[in-house]
């Protein structure tokens, strides 16, 4: 018992040091998808923009948007339409960083198989000479004709004026 405080001291030191925040790892467990993987790539662009379901402005000038629906088309190894339900945070005056995340789903064709993909995505946009430069990741599981396929997709960073965006990633099956 008398050595217990000495054992806890290193844990206390680590817990109390300044550390940068780290985004959670939202990568799916690819081992359940199967032993095969294939690189994927193509382009994606905006096909529709909805309105946020709810907007909250804070006294400090940060706007939070919930369930902001964006439709995107995909061409290349993935072909089809995907709808992103964005939860977004940024300065209300439109300056500074924009951080977005949320669920997505849509029907796509990959490798001559058509089905639904759904999952979570994250994006980080930074201003570059007054224009946002965005990049992000998507992690999806397939269903229907894409049952058992997992997708990891990365896009950007690209200026918003450079649509369509290029995407690359991996299909695990």
N, C-alpha and C positions, 0 to 999 in steps of 0.2 A: 504494500500500500504506500510505503513512503517513496517509492520510485515513480508512482503514477503521475505526479505533477511534472516530473522531468520528461516523461513520455509524451505528455500532451503539449509541452512547450513548443516543439517544432510545428505542430499543427496550428497552434495559435499564431505563430510568427507568419506562416504562409497565409493564413486566413486574413490577417490584418494588413498585409502589404498592398500597395496600390497596384491594381491590375487593370488592363484595358478590357472592356466588355467583349465577349465573344458570342457570335451568333450561334444558335443551336444547330447541330448537324441534323438536317432533315433528310439526308440521303436514305432512300429505302434500303431494306436488307436484300441485296441482290442475290444472295445465295439461294433464296427460295424461288428465284425466277428460272434457274437452270444454269448449266455450265457454259452456255454459248453467249458471246457478245459480238456485236457488230457496230462499227462506227456509223453515225448518221450525220447528215448536214443538209442545209438548204437555206431558204429565206422565209421570213415572216413579216407581215405588215398588218396595219389596222384596217379592219373592214367595217366596224361600227363602234360608236361610243354612246353609252347610255348616260344616265344621270345618277349621281350617288343617292343611295337610299336615305342617308343621314349625314349631315355635316355639323361638326361642333367646333366653334372657334374658342380658343382659350384666351384669357386676359393677357397672356404673354405673346400673343400673335401667332400661335401655331394652329393650323387648321387640320382637323382629323376628318377624313372622308371614309365612310363605311359602305361596302357593297357597291362600289363603282364598277359597273359592268362594261367591259371592253371586249369586242370581238376581234379576233386575229385570224387571218388565213395563213396556212402553211403550204409551202411548195418545196419539193426536193424529195428526200427520203420519207418524210411525213407529208401527206397531202390531206387537207381538210380544214375545217373551222373549229376553233377553240374559243370559249368564252372565259375570260378572267374576271373574277369578282374581287376587286382590289380594295384593300384597306390601306389608305395612304395618309402620310403625315408630311406636312411641309409648312413653311412660313406662309401666312395668309396673303402677304404682298407678292407672292410668286417668286421670291428670291431664295437663294440658298439651296440646300440639299432637298431631295425628295426621296422618301423611303416608302416602298410599297410591298405588299405581300397579300397572300390569300389563296383561296382554292380556285381551281379551274377544271373544266371538263369540255369534251367535244368529241365528235366523230372524225376519225382520221383513218387513212390507209397507210400501212407500212408493209413492205415486203409482200405485196399482193394480198394482204389480210386487212379487212376493215372491221373496226370496232370502236369502242369508246375508250378514251384515256381520261384519267382524272387524277388529281393530286394537288400539290402545293407548290407555290412559286414565291420567289423573293426578287426584289429589284432595288438597286441603289443608283440614284441619279445625282450627278454633280454638275454644277454650272461650269461651263467652259465658254468664255467670252459671251456671256448672256444667253447661251443655249444649253439645255440640259444634255448631258452625255450619260446614257443609261446602259446598264448591263445587269444580268441576273441569271438565275438558275430555275429550272423546273424539274420536279421529280414526279413521275406519273406511273400508275399501274394501269394495265390494259384489262378490258373486259369484252365479252362477246367474242368476236373473231380475234381479238388481241389478248385473250385470257392467258395469263402466265408470262406476259411480257412486261418488263419494267423499263422505263425510259429515264435517262438523265440527260438534260439538255441545258446548254449554256448559250447565252446570246450577248452580243455587244462586247465591250462598250462601244456605242455608236451615238453620234449626235441625233437628236430627235428629227432633225432636218434631213437625215440620211436614210430614211425609210426606203425600201424594206431593210430590216436587220438581217444579218447572217446568223445562223445558229449551227452549232456542232454538238455532238454528244454521243451517247452509246445506248443501244438497245440490248438489254439482257434478256435471254429467253432460254 
